[in-house]
Amino acid sequence: MTALRQRKGSKGKEPSLGSEFQPQQSNCCTDHHSEKILYGDWSWGAIIWTSVGWSVSVGLGLLCCIYVATLHENDLWFSNIKEVEREISFRTECGLYYSYYKQMLQAPSIQEGLSDLIHDNLTESKRTINLLQRMNIYQEVFLSILYRLLPIQAYLEPVYFYIYTVFSLQAVYVIALYLTAWLLSGTWLAGALTGVWYILNRVDTTRVEFTISLRENWSLPFLALQVTAITCYLRPHLTALQQKVMVWLMYVTTFCFCLTWQFNQFILLVQALLIYTMDCVDLLTTTQVTTLYLVQVSGLLSVWLLQFCNAMILGSLVLSFIVAALFIRHCQSGLKTGSLVVRLAKLLLHTILVLLLTVTINYLAKKALQLRSDEHIFKFIKSKFALGPTRDFDASLYLCEDAFGLLPLDTLERLAGTLLLYPYILTSLLLIGVLVMVALQNLSRHKGGSSEERKGAGDGKLVAFRQDVAYNLLHTLFYGLLAFSTMRMKYIWTGHMCAVAAYGVCGIELWTLIFNALRCNSKVLLRLVRYAVPLVMIGFLYYKFWPKLMEELSELREFYDPDTVELMTWISTKTPKRAVFAGSMQLLAGIKLCTGRVLTNHPHYEDRELRERTKQVYQVYARRSPEEVHDILRAAGADYVVLENSICYERRHRRGCRLRDLLDLANGHIMDGPGENDPDLAPAAHPRFCEAIKTDSAAHAALFTRTFQNKTFHVYRVKKKRKKNAKSSAEPNLSQ
């Protein structure tokens, strides 16, 4: 197994609450000085103050980039290890994605490299697939082309060009969050506090330093940029040109986000529900709602074209929902008229119709497209919330991983330790209260018309809610719920959480409420506290965490996985280049990267046939006869099978979640070890294959030959069955 070890010889007028919600702020990243620049006042003070703000954003972004790059180097001693060790360090699916970058660079030309990706027969044996259609690997293609064209080959290795690009995106991520906080609060001090929080909460905001190639590390910076563009778009007083620029920025960032992550449709579905909620309570105009929906649709359809008409996009729930929402909205012209009770009843009916039409459109689209590639995700959701069978193998693979479980409470403890959680909760509760009040106020109006038309017609007692604040509040709430339900999704929430908390500390709303309660509100005091508190907090965080950061950066480890290195070296030197290997998804991704051999299965799970093949190949860890396993492996075209002791004798998961247990349950067999079993399970007729084959019995020796072994891995060559009749004696020579 891969491990990290200590390096030898190293140490380890008084504003009111209501007035702040009035849409009176400017349209850009503004403070009292920088706002003047936008309206033509190019004073030196305004220019310097705004320039300082932008400089701090870039500085914090670079600091985060250097921080994660240093951690990566210190954990692996990446600059000193061999190339095969570097490649092994790309864990599981990360290795698969990086292999296509390597493949493009090794191709004789860009055209041939692209052709090999479009007509790939190495990733899945006995199948030719279009990788650009199946997987989101355009970023690898783009980087490989860029590396070929730029004059940097002499002094920058390909692997460093790749990892430095990913680390640089972390700088983009921090800058995007910084700008969002600046836009919301009106001061770049909020952005600075956001950046500091993001870095200090690295464990919960990113995992880029050890999962470099993971799709989320490419896509989340673009999602953060999209949120920044939406926040700016929803600010008042934008000129027509500024609105067009923001719409284009939203489209470009949405397109980049969708292009770089296969789960884009589910993230955008949450965003579409957010937009729908704002529309229902009159927080967006008709034009804004339509624009935001069309930006999502345009981004998805652009990716659909680039991915050679990938059916999963057309069959996605988000497209079905947007079509349903726009259609029902157009048909129900009187939706926003009537008293509170009438409007609530209309909204309930409207929501039911939208959901029914969404399900209908999605069902018909999947039937027409014959789409079943994403059914494992819905099986996972059903099983997670006890809405479906719990023995499904694909769903259980996800449910048994901690990353797909509920958010652990120690996450909140860590967030509280950096002073992030408390202002976040207080800000969210305050804004939720005002949002509910504004929503009821909007729904209580008897007259129809859009919120745009009612801005100047309201009573002085009415409270408005800034659209950009409302969007970011609902964004953090919706994705917060997603994070609590599935821990892996916390990385979407925690980064934006920093921006919302910083807005609460540096914005006017929270302090106005506190000062009004204490009856000591004044402009001078409000402005003093808004600037003093974030500076004090940054100073405290520096005093408390800087020594810890320095200690963390001083810990030097090195990559250490001699068994896997030995396996990869043996495969590269002792097996044919077109040999087909079977084994676990995680290991096979590394085999493809390090050796270029053909695989039977791999970790990119978004294909029904591949999922079925993976389940069949995994029978080597089930209680099956050698003849059954041999037939399965030959049907997949395997020449060699790699068995891992860490899976065969697994102890990491609890009983019922070990891979061998999942296979036993799927096969209807009683599980290993003490514990209860369902009454319908029966004892298996055969011993566990991965254990029995090591006895070298006659039945196993007739079908498998051991060709390699060490403490971790056992490799067997899958023999071809001899045909008894002469008529079919030539058939084995034709099979792979």
Buried (B, 14 or more C-beta within 10 A) or exposed (E): EBEBEEBEEEEEEEBBBBBBBBBEBBBBBBBEBBBBBBEEEEEEEBBEBBEBBBEBBEBBBBBBBBBBBBBBBBBBBBEEBEEBBBBBBBBBBBBBBBBBBBBBBEBEEBEEBBEBBBEBEBBBBBBEBBBBBBBBBBBBBBBBBEBBEEEEEEEEBBBBBBBEBBBBBBBBBBBBBBBBBBBBBBBBBBBBBBBBBBBBBBEBBBBBBBBBBBBBBBBBBBBBBBBBBBBBBBBBEBEEEBBEBBBEBBBBBBBBBBBBBBBBBBBBBBBBBBBBBBBBBBBBBBEBBBBBBBBBBBBBBBBBEBBEEBBBBBBBBBBBBBBBBBBBBEEBEEBBBBEBEEBBEBBEEBBEBBBEBBBEBBEEBBEEBEBBBBEBBEBBBBBBEEEBEEBBBBBBBBBBEEEBBEBEEEBBEBBEEBBBBEBBBBBBEBBEEBBEBBBEBBBEBEEEEBBEEBEEEEEEEBBBBBBBBBBBBBBBBBBBEBBBBBBBBBBBBBBBBBBBBBBBBBBBBBBBBBBBEEEEBEEEBBBEBBEEBBEEBBEEBEEEBEEEBEEBBEBBBBBBBEBBBBBBBBBBEEBEEEBBBBBBBBBBBBBBBBBBBBBBBBBBBBBBEBBEBBBBBBBBBBBBBBBEBBBBBBEBBBBBBBBBBBBBEBEEBEEBBBBBBBBBBBBEBBBBEEEEBEEEBEEBEBBBBBBBBBEEEEBBBBBBBBEBBBEBBBBBBBBBBEEEEEEEEEEEEEEE
